[in-house]
Amino acid sequence: MKRYFAPLLIGLIGGAILISLGVWQVQRLAWKEAILATIDSRILAAPVPVPPAPDPAEDQYLPVHVSGQTGARELHFLVSTRKLGPGFRIITALETRTGRRLLLDHGVISTDAKPAPRPPQSLDIIGNLHWPEERDRFTPENDPEKNYWYAREVPLLAAELNTEPVLVIARETTPADPSITPLPVDTTGIPNDHLGYAVTWFGLAACWLGMTALQLWRISRRNP
């Protein structure tokens, strides 16, 4: 029996570690799904006026209702979506009826529509506040001269358009512009890979225990 002890012990300890990691990822999956459900319910709640001094932590995804006039200058952010393909997000200043200047993510235009003029217009908007974190080491540098932007960095955009550092991402606009497709806030961009991680750990555990069983079988076939 001594010849079985070491491989059996190693196999059981390794299998237990891998299974525990899989269980931990299942628990993380439940935690992440609860967070996403909370965010979804917040995104689709009844809209409220934009707070006087929105807080990026407390007011993230806050649904808002605001009216005002868009600015003459647009910033174009390269984006690609499954339904629309490549295009550009349009971000402009929005001067509200109370005199505030906010950032407005109006939606997406096709690449062909980039040079088309879009004069300022009065809009009634339902949307969500958002402070995206989109820049990482792989994000290209913005090219303001050609109006190619790659990350919605709210403080930078506010300085560029002389607005408050508050971004409203439109969900509905009245009147609607048929050339602009709203790209509202949702949870699809929030990573949730825990199920895949759990399957990987459980798969590794199955392989580990299978290899352990094979090793024990080979030992049993050896001459005593």
Backbone as CSV, one residue per row, in Angstrom:
resi,resn,N_x,N_y,N_z,CA_x,CA_y,CA_z,C_x,C_y,C_z
1,MET,0.812,-1.224,0.000,0.000,0.000,0.000,0.844,1.272,0.000
2,LYS,2.089,1.155,0.475,2.920,2.351,0.560,3.146,2.984,-0.815
3,ARG,3.242,2.137,-1.849,3.527,2.683,-3.166,2.357,3.506,-3.714
4,TYR,1.143,3.295,-3.156,-0.020,4.077,-3.594,-0.154,5.406,-2.850
5,PHE,0.485,5.476,-1.681,0.187,6.586,-0.768,0.561,7.948,-1.352
6,ALA,1.792,8.090,-1.809,2.257,9.401,-2.286,1.460,9.890,-3.495
7,PRO,1.320,9.074,-4.578,0.538,9.582,-5.723,-0.924,9.828,-5.384
8,LEU,-1.493,8.993,-4.495,-2.885,9.215,-4.105,-3.029,10.520,-3.330
9,LEU,-2.092,10.781,-2.413,-2.149,12.007,-1.619,-1.988,13.240,-2.509
10,ILE,-1.001,13.178,-3.407,-0.786,14.313,-4.316,-2.020,14.540,-5.187
11,GLY,-2.599,13.428,-5.687,-3.781,13.550,-6.540,-4.957,14.158,-5.810
12,LEU,-5.204,13.716,-4.575,-6.344,14.242,-3.820,-6.148,15.704,-3.431
13,ILE,-4.926,16.066,-3.018,-4.668,17.463,-2.637,-4.805,18.376,-3.861
14,GLY,-4.181,17.963,-4.969,-4.277,18.778,-6.178,-5.707,18.904,-6.669
15,GLY,-6.447,17.781,-6.654,-7.841,17.828,-7.075,-8.680,18.726,-6.190
16,ALA,-8.432,18.659,-4.867,-9.190,19.491,-3.929,-8.924,20.976,-4.173
17,ILE,-7.663,21.314,-4.460,-7.323,22.718,-4.722,-8.027,23.206,-5.990
18,LEU,-7.975,22.407,-7.049,-8.598,22.812,-8.310,-10.116,22.912,-8.180
19,ILE,-10.728,21.976,-7.470,-12.184,22.033,-7.266,-12.554,23.253,-6.433
20,SER,-11.752,23.567,-5.406,-12.055,24.737,-4.577,-11.962,26.023,-5.396
21,LEU,-11.011,26.074,-6.340,-10.920,27.250,-7.203,-12.140,27.345,-8.110
22,GLY,-12.633,26.199,-8.598,-13.846,26.215,-9.406,-15.055,26.681,-8.616
23,VAL,-15.172,26.202,-7.368,-16.284,26.620,-6.506,-16.203,28.115,-6.233
24,TRP,-14.986,28.604,-6.002,-14.811,30.047,-5.758,-15.276,30.863,-6.958
25,GLN,-14.979,30.396,-8.175,-15.423,31.121,-9.358,-16.947,31.061,-9.517
26,VAL,-17.570,29.959,-9.119,-19.036,29.892,-9.142,-19.618,30.927,-8.176
27,GLN,-19.003,31.068,-7.014,-19.462,32.077,-6.055,-19.254,33.483,-6.611
28,ARG,-18.114,33.687,-7.278,-17.860,34.986,-7.900,-18.867,35.272,-9.007
29,LEU,-19.264,34.230,-9.740,-20.267,34.390,-10.794,-21.580,34.896,-10.208
30,ALA,-22.016,34.309,-9.115,-23.258,34.752,-8.481,-23.133,36.193,-7.995
31,TRP,-21.970,36.524,-7.451,-21.732,37.900,-6.976,-21.787,38.885,-8.137
32,LYS,-21.119,38.556,-9.274,-21.090,39.460,-10.411,-22.481,39.596,-11.035
33,GLU,-23.228,38.494,-11.124,-24.575,38.566,-11.705,-25.488,39.442,-10.854
34,ALA,-25.315,39.399,-9.529,-26.116,40.263,-8.654,-25.765,41.729,-8.882
35,ILE,-24.479,42.021,-9.072,-24.053,43.393,-9.340,-24.625,43.880,-10.671
36,LEU,-24.555,43.031,-11.700,-25.066,43.415,-13.011,-26.577,43.638,-12.966
37,ALA,-27.281,42.808,-12.198,-28.734,42.992,-12.071,-29.046,44.321,-11.388
38,THR,-28.241,44.687,-10.384,-28.432,45.964,-9.701,-28.173,47.130,-10.653
39,ILE,-27.109,47.019,-11.461,-26.794,48.078,-12.416,-27.899,48.205,-13.452
40,ASP,-28.385,47.064,-13.965,-29.466,47.094,-14.957,-30.708,47.788,-14.406
41,SER,-31.058,47.462,-13.169,-32.253,48.081,-12.585,-32.044,49.576,-12.383
42,ARG,-30.811,49.978,-12.071,-30.525,51.407,-11.891,-30.573,52.133,-13.234
43,ILE,-30.010,51.527,-14.269,-29.979,52.159,-15.583,-31.385,52.462,-16.081
44,LEU,-32.307,51.547,-15.848,-33.657,51.661,-16.407,-34.663,52.261,-15.432
45,ALA,-34.179,52.809,-14.312,-35.090,53.434,-13.347,-35.652,54.738,-13.923
46,ALA,-36.613,55.308,-13.216,-37.222,56.566,-13.665,-36.180,57.685,-13.673
47,PRO,-36.089,58.455,-14.769,-35.078,59.514,-14.851,-35.382,60.675,-13.919
48,VAL,-34.322,61.331,-13.476,-34.412,62.483,-12.573,-33.594,63.621,-13.179
49,PRO,-33.787,64.863,-12.693,-32.926,65.954,-13.165,-31.456,65.686,-12.828
50,VAL,-30.573,66.241,-13.618,-29.141,66.093,-13.353,-28.815,66.776,-12.028
51,PRO,-28.184,66.069,-11.080,-27.856,66.685,-9.786,-26.941,67.904,-9.965
52,PRO,-26.980,68.833,-9.010,-26.133,70.039,-9.118,-24.645,69.718,-9.183
53,ALA,-24.208,68.710,-8.445,-22.788,68.340,-8.436,-22.692,66.817,-8.448
54,PRO,-22.869,66.189,-9.604,-22.864,64.723,-9.658,-21.534,64.136,-9.184
55,ASP,-21.623,63.005,-8.505,-20.454,62.307,-7.993,-20.215,61.067,-8.857
56,PRO,-18.999,60.890,-9.411,-18.751,59.750,-10.289,-19.001,58.393,-9.648
57,ALA,-18.840,58.294,-8.327,-19.089,57.013,-7.651,-20.565,56.842,-7.326
58,GLU,-21.158,57.855,-6.725,-22.543,57.752,-6.280,-23.530,57.822,-7.440
59,ASP,-23.210,58.573,-8.486,-24.177,58.832,-9.562,-23.857,58.097,-10.861
60,GLN,-22.939,57.131,-10.787,-22.656,56.317,-11.981,-23.929,55.617,-12.448
61,TYR,-24.245,55.730,-13.737,-25.423,55.129,-14.380,-26.743,55.796,-13.998
62,LEU,-26.703,56.899,-13.279,-27.946,57.547,-12.855,-28.776,57.941,-14.072
63,PRO,-30.057,57.517,-14.149,-30.910,57.938,-15.263,-31.348,59.382,-15.075
64,VAL,-31.233,60.184,-16.132,-31.526,61.613,-16.026,-32.393,62.056,-17.199
65,HIS,-33.052,63.183,-16.981,-33.869,63.833,-18.016,-33.390,65.277,-18.084
66,VAL,-32.946,65.685,-19.271,-32.391,67.027,-19.412,-32.749,67.564,-20.792
67,SER,-32.930,68.881,-20.858,-33.231,69.547,-22.125,-32.214,70.650,-22.364
68,GLY,-31.907,70.887,-23.636,-30.973,71.952,-23.947,-30.612,71.960,-25.415
69,GLN,-29.612,72.776,-25.743,-29.173,72.924,-27.135,-27.765,72.390,-27.287
70,THR,-27.564,71.586,-28.342,-26.240,71.030,-28.589,-25.310,72.109,-29.119
71,GLY,-24.025,71.878,-28.905,-23.035,72.828,-29.383,-22.704,72.628,-30.857
72,ALA,-22.008,73.587,-31.409,-21.647,73.522,-32.827,-20.493,72.566,-33.081
73,ARG,-19.666,72.340,-32.068,-18.485,71.487,-32.254,-18.783,70.060,-31.807
74,GLU,-18.328,69.089,-32.596,-18.491,67.675,-32.266,-17.117,67.024,-32.092
75,LEU,-17.037,66.065,-31.163,-15.871,65.189,-31.041,-16.297,63.812,-31.522
76,HIS,-15.497,63.185,-32.364,-15.854,61.916,-32.983,-14.984,60.792,-32.415
77,PHE,-15.640,59.799,-31.831,-14.954,58.689,-31.174,-15.158,57.413,-31.981
78,LEU,-14.063,56.833,-32.435,-14.139,55.616,-33.245,-14.716,54.480,-32.403
79,VAL,-15.711,53.782,-32.961,-16.384,52.707,-32.244,-16.852,51.682,-33.256
80,SER,-17.059,50.460,-32.792,-17.613,49.421,-33.656,-18.632,48.633,-32.850
81,THR,-19.788,48.407,-33.432,-20.845,47.648,-32.774,-21.271,46.491,-33.668
82,ARG,-21.880,45.486,-33.060,-22.316,44.314,-33.827,-23.367,44.692,-34.872
83,LYS,-24.320,45.514,-34.482,-25.420,45.836,-35.390,-25.028,46.850,-36.439
84,LEU,-24.228,47.845,-36.036,-23.950,48.970,-36.931,-22.602,48.879,-37.618
85,GLY,-21.699,48.035,-37.102,-20.357,47.986,-37.643,-19.545,49.194,-37.196
86,PRO,-18.510,49.579,-37.940,-17.693,50.720,-37.544,-18.442,52.038,-37.707
87,GLY,-18.148,52.965,-36.829,-18.773,54.280,-36.894,-18.107,55.204,-35.903
88,PHE,-18.767,56.308,-35.619,-18.228,57.301,-34.694,-19.301,57.717,-33.696
89,ARG,-18.950,57.661,-32.410,-19.780,58.313,-31.389,-19.637,59.817,-31.546
90,ILE,-20.730,60.515,-31.347,-20.707,61.975,-31.372,-20.858,62.493,-29.948
91,ILE,-19.877,63.249,-29.508,-19.971,63.927,-28.214,-19.878,65.427,-28.455
92,THR,-20.813,66.137,-27.869,-20.863,67.590,-28.025,-21.231,68.210,-26.685
93,ALA,-21.084,69.518,-26.606,-21.570,70.224,-25.414,-23.087,70.326,-25.489
94,LEU,-23.709,70.339,-24.326,-25.151,70.551,-24.233,-25.384,71.689,-23.243
95,GLU,-25.911,72.795,-23.755,-26.238,73.921,-22.868,-27.692,73.786,-22.458
96,THR,-27.894,73.542,-21.156,-29.242,73.281,-20.668,-30.029,74.573,-20.550
97,ARG,-31.325,74.427,-20.348,-32.203,75.591,-20.215,-31.922,76.372,-18.935
98,THR,-31.209,75.748,-17.992,-30.845,76.454,-16.763,-29.452,77.063,-16.844
99,GLY,-28.800,76.957,-18.023,-27.510,77.601,-18.210,-26.309,76.724,-17.939
100,ARG,-26.501,75.462,-17.595,-25.362,74.572,-17.368,-24.833,74.065,-18.712
101,ARG,-23.539,73.732,-18.728,-22.930,73.118,-19.905,-22.451,71.718,-19.526
102,LEU,-23.058,70.725,-20.153,-22.739,69.328,-19.890,-22.200,68.692,-21.170
103,LEU,-21.635,67.510,-21.022,-21.221,66.715,-22.177,-22.375,65.800,-22.574
104,LEU,-22.621,65.685,-23.878,-23.673,64.812,-24.383,-23.083,63.809,-25.356
105,ASP,-23.238,62.520,-25.039,-22.943,61.447,-25.987,-24.236,61.184,-26.752
106,HIS,-24.311,61.754,-27.956,-25.561,61.772,-28.704,-25.879,60.409,-29.314
107,GLY,-24.857,59.654,-29.712,-25.068,58.366,-30.358,-24.017,58.135,-31.424
108,VAL,-24.328,57.222,-32.349,-23.359,56.780,-33.344,-23.803,57.162,-34.744
109,ILE,-22.854,57.618,-35.551,-23.078,57.859,-36.972,-22.214,56.879,-37.765
110,SER,-22.563,56.658,-39.021,-21.744,55.809,-39.888,-20.457,56.537,-40.236
111,THR,-19.472,55.792,-40.681,-18.203,56.421,-41.053,-18.396,57.396,-42.219
112,ASP,-19.333,57.089,-43.106,-19.587,57.972,-44.254,-20.178,59.311,-43.827
113,ALA,-20.867,59.311,-42.675,-21.546,60.531,-42.226,-20.635,61.449,-41.418
114,LYS,-19.393,61.049,-41.190,-18.494,61.856,-40.359,-18.376,63.302,-40.844
115,PRO,-18.174,63.551,-42.161,-18.002,64.952,-42.579,-19.300,65.735,-42.741
116,ALA,-20.440,65.080,-42.631,-21.714,65.774,-42.856,-21.965,66.811,-41.767
117,PRO,-22.504,67.975,-42.119,-22.801,68.993,-41.098,-24.010,68.594,-40.262
118,ARG,-23.914,68.850,-38.970,-25.038,68.634,-38.053,-25.174,69.895,-37.195
119,PRO,-26.025,70.810,-37.592,-26.124,72.086,-36.878,-26.654,71.896,-35.468
120,PRO,-26.377,72.841,-34.571,-26.927,72.769,-33.219,-28.446,72.649,-33.242
121,GLN,-28.975,71.914,-32.280,-30.415,71.736,-32.211,-30.863,71.628,-30.759
122,SER,-32.121,71.971,-30.524,-32.700,71.836,-29.190,-33.220,70.413,-29.028
123,LEU,-32.852,69.774,-27.918,-33.212,68.383,-27.687,-33.774,68.189,-26.290
124,ASP,-34.665,67.242,-26.185,-35.142,66.728,-24.900,-34.561,65.321,-24.781
125,ILE,-33.800,65.071,-23.728,-32.977,63.864,-23.657,-33.286,63.065,-22.399
126,ILE,-33.429,61.763,-22.578,-33.429,60.807,-21.473,-32.177,59.956,-21.647
127,GLY,-31.366,59.903,-20.616,-30.116,59.151,-20.717,-29.584,58.785,-19.354
128,ASN,-28.291,58.502,-19.308,-27.648,58.093,-18.058,-26.320,58.812,-17.898
129,LEU,-25.991,59.148,-16.668,-24.672,59.689,-16.377,-23.663,58.550,-16.401
130,HIS,-22.481,58.860,-16.917,-21.461,57.812,-16.994,-20.088,58.453,-17.022
131,TRP,-19.132,57.802,-16.363,-17.735,58.203,-16.377,-16.936,56.991,-16.856
132,PRO,-16.862,56.781,-18.166,-16.216,55.559,-18.676,-14.724,55.521,-18.345
133,GLU,-14.223,54.314,-18.190,-12.780,54.094,-18.049,-12.344,53.223,-19.222
134,GLU,-11.970,53.880,-20.302,-11.728,53.176,-21.560,-10.263,53.168,-21.996
135,ARG,-9.430,53.955,-21.363,-8.041,54.028,-21.828,-7.177,53.002,-21.093
136,ASP,-6.426,52.240,-21.874,-5.409,51.361,-21.322,-4.161,51.495,-22.184
137,ARG,-3.177,50.640,-21.987,-1.907,50.800,-22.698,-2.034,50.520,-24.199
138,PHE,-3.138,49.881,-24.603,-3.333,49.575,-26.015,-4.157,50.649,-26.742
139,THR,-4.693,51.620,-26.008,-5.540,52.639,-26.618,-4.696,53.655,-27.371
140,PRO,-4.999,53.903,-28.660,-4.219,54.909,-29.405,-4.394,56.300,-28.809
141,GLU,-3.442,57.150,-29.112,-3.543,58.542,-28.680,-4.573,59.269,-29.539
142,ASN,-5.306,60.178,-28.922,-6.289,60.967,-29.662,-5.591,61.854,-30.699
143,ASP,-6.334,62.147,-31.759,-5.827,63.044,-32.795,-6.838,64.184,-32.961
144,PRO,-6.770,65.201,-32.095,-7.758,66.289,-32.154,-7.777,67.028,-33.488
145,GLU,-6.635,67.143,-34.162,-6.602,67.891,-35.419,-7.480,67.227,-36.479
146,LYS,-7.477,65.897,-36.516,-8.306,65.169,-37.484,-9.651,64.755,-36.889
147,ASN,-9.853,65.115,-35.609,-11.082,64.780,-34.887,-11.292,63.270,-34.826
148,TYR,-10.226,62.579,-34.443,-10.295,61.147,-34.155,-9.951,60.963,-32.674
149,TRP,-10.936,60.441,-31.941,-10.775,60.221,-30.511,-11.033,58.741,-30.213
150,TYR,-10.415,58.253,-29.132,-10.450,56.805,-28.884,-10.894,56.421,-27.481
151,ALA,-10.929,57.348,-26.553,-11.349,57.037,-25.189,-12.113,58.230,-24.631
152,ARG,-13.250,57.936,-24.014,-14.080,59.007,-23.450,-13.597,59.333,-22.044
153,GLU,-12.597,60.180,-21.955,-12.036,60.619,-20.678,-12.736,61.921,-20.298
154,VAL,-13.654,61.831,-19.376,-14.575,62.938,-19.106,-13.857,64.236,-18.735
155,PRO,-12.893,64.247,-17.820,-12.232,65.525,-17.509,-11.566,66.155,-18.735
156,LEU,-10.923,65.324,-19.568,-10.279,65.838,-20.770,-11.303,66.421,-21.732
157,LEU,-12.422,65.724,-21.918,-13.453,66.205,-22.839,-14.105,67.478,-22.314
158,ALA,-14.293,67.552,-21.000,-14.881,68.754,-20.409,-13.988,69.966,-20.647
159,ALA,-12.680,69.759,-20.516,-11.755,70.863,-20.782,-11.775,71.235,-22.266
160,GLU,-11.904,70.240,-23.130,-11.901,70.474,-24.575,-13.128,71.266,-25.020
161,LEU,-14.293,70.979,-24.408,-15.540,71.615,-24.837,-16.056,72.652,-23.838
162,ASN,-15.251,72.923,-22.811,-15.613,73.940,-21.816,-16.959,73.625,-21.165
163,THR,-17.038,72.430,-20.563,-18.260,71.995,-19.882,-17.917,71.500,-18.485
164,GLU,-18.961,71.199,-17.736,-18.764,70.467,-16.485,-18.280,69.053,-16.822
165,PRO,-17.540,68.404,-15.902,-17.090,67.030,-16.147,-18.221,66.031,-15.889
166,VAL,-19.280,66.174,-16.650,-20.485,65.359,-16.492,-20.920,64.908,-17.882
167,LEU,-20.962,63.596,-18.100,-21.322,63.054,-19.408,-22.701,62.398,-19.331
168,VAL,-23.606,62.877,-20.193,-24.929,62.267,-20.336,-24.908,61.433,-21.616
169,ILE,-25.165,60.136,-21.476,-25.235,59.258,-22.645,-26.700,59.078,-23.002
170,ALA,-27.070,59.548,-24.183,-28.476,59.575,-24.585,-29.035,58.168,-24.757
171,ARG,-30.247,57.987,-24.237,-31.017,56.761,-24.488,-32.143,57.064,-25.477
172,GLU,-32.779,58.212,-25.277,-33.822,58.684,-26.187,-33.639,60.184,-26.371
173,THR,-33.852,60.652,-27.600,-33.808,62.090,-27.855,-35.062,62.506,-28.618
174,THR,-35.558,63.686,-28.272,-36.719,64.248,-28.959,-36.380,65.678,-29.371
175,PRO,-36.411,65.972,-30.694,-36.734,65.053,-31.789,-35.584,64.097,-32.083
176,ALA,-35.907,62.943,-32.654,-34.880,61.975,-33.001,-34.232,62.365,-34.325
177,ASP,-32.939,62.116,-34.428,-32.206,62.363,-35.665,-31.973,61.013,-36.335
178,PRO,-32.550,60.774,-37.521,-32.415,59.457,-38.155,-30.984,59.096,-38.530
179,SER,-30.097,60.084,-38.608,-28.703,59.793,-38.967,-27.871,59.382,-37.747
180,ILE,-28.445,59.537,-36.546,-27.720,59.221,-35.315,-28.460,58.106,-34.581
181,THR,-27.745,57.044,-34.260,-28.322,55.921,-33.516,-27.842,55.988,-32.076
182,PRO,-28.744,56.175,-31.107,-28.302,56.182,-29.710,-27.591,54.880,-29.337
183,LEU,-26.560,55.009,-28.557,-25.828,53.847,-28.055,-25.826,53.956,-26.534
184,PRO,-26.961,53.587,-25.903,-27.122,53.856,-24.479,-26.242,52.984,-23.600
185,VAL,-26.153,53.384,-22.352,-25.409,52.620,-21.354,-26.104,51.283,-21.114
186,ASP,-25.321,50.214,-21.068,-25.837,48.919,-20.627,-24.694,48.148,-19.974
187,THR,-24.949,46.899,-19.606,-23.944,46.126,-18.875,-23.158,45.178,-19.771
188,THR,-23.374,45.246,-21.089,-22.682,44.293,-21.959,-21.170,44.506,-21.956
189,GLY,-20.732,45.717,-21.679,-19.299,45.977,-21.674,-18.615,45.648,-20.367
190,ILE,-19.373,45.244,-19.354,-18.776,44.888,-18.064,-18.390,43.416,-18.101
191,PRO,-17.111,43.080,-17.946,-16.697,41.683,-18.084,-17.296,40.789,-17.003
192,ASN,-17.684,39.589,-17.430,-18.193,38.578,-16.493,-17.749,37.216,-17.009
193,ASP,-16.490,36.888,-16.743,-15.886,35.666,-17.272,-15.820,34.535,-16.249
194,HIS,-16.530,34.685,-15.141,-16.373,33.715,-14.055,-16.867,32.321,-14.421
195,LEU,-17.898,32.222,-15.255,-18.365,30.900,-15.663,-17.277,30.171,-16.448
196,GLY,-16.634,30.878,-17.359,-15.546,30.267,-18.121,-14.402,29.836,-17.224
197,TYR,-14.065,30.679,-16.227,-13.005,30.314,-15.294,-13.393,29.075,-14.486
198,ALA,-14.665,29.014,-14.038,-15.123,27.862,-13.259,-15.029,26.585,-14.079
199,VAL,-15.478,26.643,-15.346,-15.401,25.461,-16.211,-13.952,25.033,-16.390
200,THR,-13.050,26.005,-16.525,-11.625,25.679,-16.687,-11.078,24.966,-15.462
201,TRP,-11.366,25.500,-14.265,-10.852,24.876,-13.043,-11.438,23.486,-12.826
202,PHE,-12.732,23.331,-13.060,-13.337,22.007,-12.898,-12.788,21.035,-13.942
203,GLY,-12.548,21.521,-15.149,-11.954,20.673,-16.183,-10.556,20.221,-15.806
204,LEU,-9.766,21.164,-15.261,-8.423,20.802,-14.812,-8.483,19.793,-13.662
205,ALA,-9.459,19.967,-12.773,-9.612,19.018,-11.667,-9.940,17.627,-12.189
206,ALA,-10.836,17.562,-13.172,-11.185,16.265,-13.754,-9.965,15.611,-14.402
207,CYS,-9.168,16.394,-15.127,-7.961,15.859,-15.758,-6.956,15.388,-14.707
208,TRP,-6.796,16.213,-13.672,-5.852,15.867,-12.604,-6.252,14.560,-11.924
209,LEU,-7.510,14.435,-11.574,-7.970,13.208,-10.914,-7.916,12.019,-11.875
210,GLY,-8.201,12.278,-13.147,-8.090,11.202,-14.135,-6.655,10.713,-14.272
211,MET,-5.710,11.647,-14.308,-4.303,11.270,-14.389,-3.855,10.544,-13.131
212,THR,-4.396,10.955,-11.985,-4.081,10.265,-10.735,-4.580,8.824,-10.770
213,ALA,-5.823,8.660,-11.244,-6.373,7.298,-11.345,-5.548,6.443,-12.305
214,LEU,-5.096,7.045,-13.426,-4.268,6.315,-14.378,-2.937,5.917,-13.760
215,GLN,-2.355,6.836,-12.987,-1.092,6.539,-12.323,-1.252,5.406,-11.320
216,LEU,-2.331,5.427,-10.561,-2.576,4.354,-9.595,-2.803,3.016,-10.306
217,TRP,-3.481,3.064,-11.454,-3.704,1.821,-12.211,-2.380,1.252,-12.708
218,ARG,-1.489,2.141,-13.184,-0.199,1.676,-13.669,0.618,1.065,-12.539
219,ILE,0.538,1.704,-11.367,1.258,1.158,-10.216,0.742,-0.238,-9.877
220,SER,-0.589,-0.386,-9.959,-1.174,-1.683,-9.623,-0.791,-2.781,-10.617
221,ARG,-0.399,-2.385,-11.852,-0.030,-3.359,-12.868,1.414,-3.783,-12.785
222,ARG,2.151,-3.041,-11.995,3.564,-3.398,-11.841,3.702,-4.665,-11.025
223,ASN,4.813,-5.356,-11.242,5.070,-6.556,-10.441,5.373,-6.151,-9.024
224,PRO,4.834,-6.857,-8.052,5.125,-6.523,-6.658,6.598,-6.770,-6.325
